């Protein structure tokens, strides 16, 4: 994406979030209710001599006006000492030595269009991305909060009329490297890095964005890296020994079915996951044809717990949560071999599609489409229109405040991600205005539900799948009316 387009996108993103604009929605937005009306963030920064350098940065970028409007925002504010140290690290004398584009990104790197107080910060990352679409990593040194492994919060929770300010002692450097480049720069992971290079996984993990329609889409990965010292513990001292430990065909390690390729790819998770975002569930690997089981309890973050021995792979926490432009890098404490975990309950949102998530409306306001065959890859429909329904209040059991909605006479079909092979009971969180509807799974009419409203506990059937693969779920209205379709729930049957 060109820099000018990037600026427009981020400014509109932050302003939309700050003002609560909901295009296509007639409801009044719920605005943040400030506790203080004395100073907005811009005024707070400008009125304190300790932050004059950052105040000058706000003026130079024109972002002082943004931080003067109603929020909420969170600003991680470097003091003057931090700013001057940063100039020295960049071999410039002052703010004027930095380019206009870089200055803009520097401000947006410290800004989150949401109120984040210190009590909301955990071990991992702030859950909302900053103004340039990156996650800020958060860790602790005793009682101190550290951002991106370098910047300490020295004053917390300063309330302003449009958000909260945290003062930091070092500038947070904008992240620019891919997950592979982050690993490549750490000598402790030389064998693992070489494995990614030889299998060709490097090329995927180096990709930060790619053309998607009229814009660029961001990639997201998580790497579970193994340090050289861990390989040494298992008698593996060089890359050839590592390859031969997992395959008898070292000449074909770029093949998906090769044992070494499978081993390396098993350490590459789809999407970005920091420690505080991990939950008790299965997470897909890069190819989506296997999963990693995560258990989070009071003892530890546990990967692939053996149901008999209770042994598991853990993290070296102090060497995890490394931020990258396209994901996160963690360090695991053993070889972490390929493992096929038992199926667990999967709660999948019908709105959880990559192409749908690229829209500026996603997670913000309603959106409507009429072309049921070409709009999305894995959502097809017939009817007047498909509505992305979003309402962030009074939605009951609506997960993440959104769902798919249709009205009148219609049918709608979604294709799921790959579901791990096994036997499942299928239910759905779906409700309507007392319509009759039929359900098809992989093209087969499996049930006729008459006016079940809601259907979150109504079984749509039991299915035993012998392959880990995608599935199509289709709902067909037999009488006209409204549909609100939130989730599909796959519950294993032992």
Protein Blocks (a to p, Z undefined) as FASTA:
>chain_A
ZZklmmmmmmmmmmmmmnopaehiabdcdddddfbfkbcfklmmmmpmklmmmmmmmmmn
opmmmmmmccddddddddfklmmmmmmmnopablklpcfklmmmmmmmmpccbdddfklp
cchiafbdcfkopacddddehjbcceehlaccfbghiacfkbccdddfbdcdddfbdfkl
mmmmmmklmmmmmmmmmnommmmmmpmbdcehjbccddddddddddfklmmmnopabfkl
mmmmmocblklmmbfklmklmmmmmmpcghjddfklpccdddddfkopaccdddddfkbc
cehiafklopacdddfklghiacfkbccdddfbfopadddddddddddfklcfklmmpmk
gokbccddfblklmpmklccedjbdcddddfehkljaghhiacddehjddddddddddde
dddddddddddehiacdddeehiafbdcehiacfklbcfbdcddfbdcddddddddfbgc
ddddfbdcddddZZ
